[in-house]
Amino acid sequence: MNARTLLTEHHHVIERACADLLQRGNGASFERIAAYRRFEQAMLDLLRIEEELLLPGYAEHARDAARELRDRHDDLRRMLFRVGIDVELHAPQDLDRLIAEVRTHATREAPLYARAASHLPAGRAEQLADRLLRSSAMLGRVGTNGPEIAVRRAITKALGRHAVIESAHLRIDVIDDEVEVAGTVDSQHEHDVAIAAAERVPGVRRVIDRVAINP
């Protein structure tokens, strides 16, 4: 299966997550929040995979187009974060707009995928397949029960109280009583505040620190 097919299949997974989310309406429930978090995680996984495995090579071929795609990735991350907060508050005003934007993603990146299908080295193609498969599998098990969602919500609120943190660039994954915080911040202080906020949440036994500091 080539890179283009793999990426298209992963988009189908995201589409199913979108459909699941829309079917849940605006009710306040752990299940609805979990549906959004599964959708969000799949999208964040895809953005990271593209940036790490596809865009560097694409930039050698089309530098301006690659830069524009990175900018759009940043826009999507900000939208995902803002709508995530709204979902937590049971008032997702921009959810339809976010999903419409996500649904244009494959069309927008068709040239990137076409380039990857014919130019992606074998080693990177194997990494791509592995990471996309793991991302799809995670959709079915991350953040699917009440306690996990409660921990995620508490961490999100704790991070939101610290204005110095650019929370849109942080990702929070919860599995049982372990929390992984990943992403980038601009200083050691922001890093320390983010990790401390996660550690203070009741029920968290271990925090896995994958937060990098921008050079």
DAMOTA-V557533 format. One record per pair of residues at least 24 apart in sequence whose ideal C-beta (glycine too) atoms are under 6 Angstrom apart, sorted by the first residue. I is the first residue (numbers start at 0). J is the second residue. If there is no record, write none. Layout:
# DAMOTA-V557533
I	J
I	J
This chain:
# DAMOTA-V557533
1	116
2	115
2	116
2	119
2	124
2	127
3	112
3	116
5	127
5	128
5	131
6	112
9	131
10	105
12	135
13	41
16	41
17	98
27	89
29	145
29	148
32	86
32	148
33	142
33	143
33	148
35	86
36	142
37	138
39	79
39	83
40	141
41	138
43	170
44	134
46	72
48	130
52	123
52	127
53	111
53	115
57	111
57	114
76	167
77	167
80	167
87	152
142	173
147	173
150	200
150	202
153	200
154	197
154	200
157	196
158	196
161	192
163	189
164	189
164	193
176	204
177	205
178	203
178	206
179	207
180	210
181	209
182	210
183	211
183	213
184	210
185	213
